[in-house]
Amino acid sequence: MRTNKDFVVPQPALVEPPPAPCTQCGGRLWLTRITPTPYGYELRSFECRNNHINRYAVVHGSSLPWVLIRE
């Protein structure tokens, strides 16, 4: 018989707020890519159903505010 000591309880995932709506059409965004950078940031790409892409720079492992990257 197994006891609770035999199981690893996963830690809850870091819950971050979703980004603001699409800057072009106001639609909902979905995360499509996370790209690490050599400077301790992640570049997160989000896309809406109209194929608009919004990219945010996020400090890796942090809940600090996201910075929208304008291209």
C-alpha positions as CSV (number, residue, x, y, z in Angstrom):
1,M,0.0,0.0,0.0
2,R,1.3,3.4,-0.9
3,T,1.3,6.4,1.4
4,N,1.4,10.1,0.6
5,K,5.2,10.0,1.0
6,D,5.4,8.0,-2.2
7,F,4.0,10.8,-4.4
8,V,5.4,14.0,-5.5
9,V,2.9,16.8,-5.3
10,P,3.5,19.3,-8.1
11,Q,3.9,23.0,-7.2
12,P,1.2,25.3,-8.6
13,A,2.4,27.0,-11.8
14,L,3.2,30.6,-11.7
15,V,0.0,32.3,-12.7
16,E,0.5,35.4,-14.7
17,P,-2.2,37.7,-16.0
18,P,-2.9,37.5,-19.7
19,P,-1.6,40.3,-21.8
20,A,-3.8,43.3,-22.8
21,P,-6.1,42.8,-25.8
22,C,-4.6,43.0,-29.3
23,T,-3.2,46.4,-30.0
24,Q,-4.6,46.5,-33.5
25,C,-8.0,45.0,-33.3
26,G,-8.7,44.6,-29.5
27,G,-9.2,40.8,-29.9
28,R,-8.1,38.1,-27.5
29,L,-4.5,37.0,-27.7
30,W,-3.0,33.5,-27.5
31,L,0.6,32.6,-26.6
32,T,2.3,31.3,-29.7
33,R,6.1,31.4,-28.9
34,I,8.5,32.0,-26.0
35,T,12.0,32.9,-27.0
36,P,14.8,33.2,-24.4
37,T,17.3,36.0,-24.8
38,P,20.8,36.1,-23.4
39,Y,19.9,39.1,-21.1
40,G,17.6,37.2,-18.7
41,Y,14.4,38.1,-20.6
42,E,11.9,36.1,-22.5
43,L,10.4,37.3,-25.7
44,R,6.7,36.2,-25.7
45,S,4.8,36.3,-28.9
46,F,1.0,36.4,-28.9
47,E,-1.3,36.2,-31.8
48,C,-5.0,37.0,-32.3
49,R,-7.5,35.4,-34.6
50,N,-6.8,38.1,-37.2
51,N,-3.1,37.1,-37.3
52,H,-1.9,40.3,-35.6
53,I,1.2,39.6,-33.5
54,N,2.1,41.3,-30.2
55,R,5.5,40.7,-28.6
56,Y,6.3,41.3,-24.9
57,A,9.6,41.3,-23.1
58,V,9.3,39.6,-19.8
59,V,11.9,39.1,-17.0
60,H,12.5,35.4,-16.8
61,G,10.7,33.8,-13.8
62,S,9.3,37.1,-12.6
63,S,5.8,38.6,-12.2
64,L,7.0,42.1,-13.1
65,P,5.0,44.0,-15.6
66,W,5.4,43.1,-19.3
67,V,6.9,45.5,-21.8
68,L,5.2,45.6,-25.2
69,I,7.8,45.6,-28.1
70,R,6.8,47.8,-31.0
71,E,8.2,46.7,-34.4
